[in-house]
Amino acid sequence: MYNNKTTFLLLGALLLAAFVLQLTVGSVFVSANELLQLFTGDTQNQIVTNIVFGSRLPSAIAALVSGAALAVSGLMMQTMFRNPVAGPYVLGISSGAMLGVALLVLGAGAMGIREIYGIGAMALVFAAATGALTVFLFTFFVSLYMRSVVAMLIIGLMIGGAISAVVEVLQSLSGSDALKSYLMWTFGSFRYVNNSQVLYLSAIVCAALIGAFFLCKSLNLLLLGDVYAESSGLSIRKTKIQIIILTSLLAGTVTSFCGPIGFVGLAVPHIARKIFGTANHQTLVPACMLIGAIVCGVANVVAVLPGSDKILPLNAIMNILSAPVVIWIILQQRKQQSW
């Protein structure tokens, strides 16, 4: 228990460091002294105030909240499917959000929308949320009749594949401006989340994360198999529906506001298990929250190219990181029958 407390304290320190880095690093460097003056109200530098409070602070909060959300949703998916390569998008929730955005943005010429992160930002979020909700409702009703997690996994993959095909057709028929705008959204970014949006993002994610904490005992039972879980008094169908709802809220909300972000939901649960050496979700849920927040915070710093006014695609950074982790997961699976 002592080791766990020490590890959590270390992760907390890393999280704080990642948060501060996001406020200081960028095209304009903000020193720690300037930050301290800013938060104590002793500064008169309006430029620094606008940079931190207008852009970097909501971006940093969005990164930390999104990282926690995606990591916990990935953990729940891997437990539900008992599959080490399952992620938060396995049910097609992210694909649904992408379809909603594609329908809106690729029709931008007719709607008069030119910049997806400008005037139409909330319309973009609404479109993504609507697409994610539509897929969620379909999956929800399917789950009422399907007991096989493998069947649900296949259905989720087929939904994602079908939606990707529709999006490709829309792309082939769209104009260059709309196509560019849609591609910008698919890159993923925390930098375009403003103060009002980050409040909605944080509120929904925090509510869903609280729900995940209440499911820890049920998730532990699911690891032991459906037969054992049912003999222990757990309602398998009810629990799976709860997991689907929470995962949809977590992954769907983050995708709506920040674009599709890979790697976190797949890799962070494995990193948490490796660090803490346990499968107990009462430890893994908070561990995934911290590690996911740290990963997204660091990625957000790297994406802004410190000292430059350019911003790298967040998804590109995540995909570069994901390759060695996925290989490591596969190699680990060869050494043991289960995790």
Protein Blocks (a to p, Z undefined) as FASTA:
>chain_A
ZZmmmmmmmmmmmmmmmmmmmmmgcjbdcdfklmmmmmnopacbfklmmmmmmmmmmmmm
mmmmmmmmmmmmmmmmmmmnopakbcfklnommmmmmmmmmmmmmmmmmnopablklmmm
mmmmmmmmmmmmmmmmmmmmmmmmmmblklmmmmmmmmmmmmmmmmmmmmmmpcfklmmm
mmmmmnopaklpcfklmmmmmmmmmmmmmmmmmmmmmmmmmmnojklmmmnopafklmmm
mmmmmmmmmmmmmmmmnopaehklmmmmmmmmmmnopabfklmmmmmmmmmmmmmmmmmm
mmnoghiabdcdfklmmmmmmmmmmmmmmmmmmmpmbZZ
